[in-house]
Amino acid sequence: MLSKRYDVTRGDDNSTIIVTENSTLGFEAYTLDITANKVLVSASSKVGVQYAMSTLRQLIGLDLDNALQCQCVSIEDEPKYEYRGMMLDISRHFFDKEQIISILDMLALHKMNKFHLHLTDDNGWRIEIKKYPLLTEIGSKRNGTQVCSWGYPIYDETPYSGYLSQNEYYRTC
């Protein structure tokens, strides 16, 4: 995303964004120095570079139409916790491929490093298994959804269905 708007190279002093390796930093750590003319990124791994680019993306607002500037700043960052993640339960409420990709993009922007996709439960089977087509033909559908908290058998009467094909699953996750 950054290379579409800026000249990003590894170790070239003529670039707008310069990425260098620093083996003294931790695996996910990085430094980010933004000057008036350059952005200097230093990390010991590709993961550290990715996190630095996420921070830069947040600072300059690449997702906004006109916010392509930021203040000069020097940042040294390393995650406090090794495991930073989220579970998405699509067995109870189905999310399609595009929605899952959007969620993964947001997790990457916020430097999350684990993603658990909950695919099966009594509320739905959400992944195609070609050897067992009835799993999705029957198991991906239900006649209604529980509307109260757990233990109260009150359901609406709205049919609900959906599943990811194997191709969608493997291309998404």
Steps between C-alpha positions, in 0.01 A plus 500: 500500500780743585699419186205609284544859626863515608842382387570215743834322474740311721809699592495755212574849636309665212164347596217660693473199732823320593485157665808361673570191708595530867573160655516648853123558501251235612313289243192728485673823606569795271614859494333762285662840445302750296693808391398783270624310193526131586354215695758268655383153608721258687407147608655155541221316315235542232243495780664804661499680164132413455418647842701814421306540175173454688602781737597718205168422334319607816705822525457618141146376458531303176138399529389863494481702179700809598707403807842426351711696747617453855728663754867411535526233765728227632337176620652192663239230538476135601186307596452447871320166450608217273142388422269771367198366321134456437249222450227544239206263549339454158313186606243711687507808275635446150754741349582463131848504346508878442393576857767265640769662284390843625528378861845350431613834352387682815677244721821548300468879528478465878794257513305194611688177432250218557165428338265219602214432258226300674335304216272238655256479785141392559389825330665428168767321298682773306764328286459280194633145531474348153496141630199583723270735305209461746701688762443823309179400324328440834738622771550852362128581536271557794135599528551775756736664744483507879398853600551487875802402704625144530258260664181674382342314207358805324574512127404727215368333185751650255683238290879538517775343289845539350836331473846550350604281210839332537638739239367806688636369831852427373525827308377699803676334791 
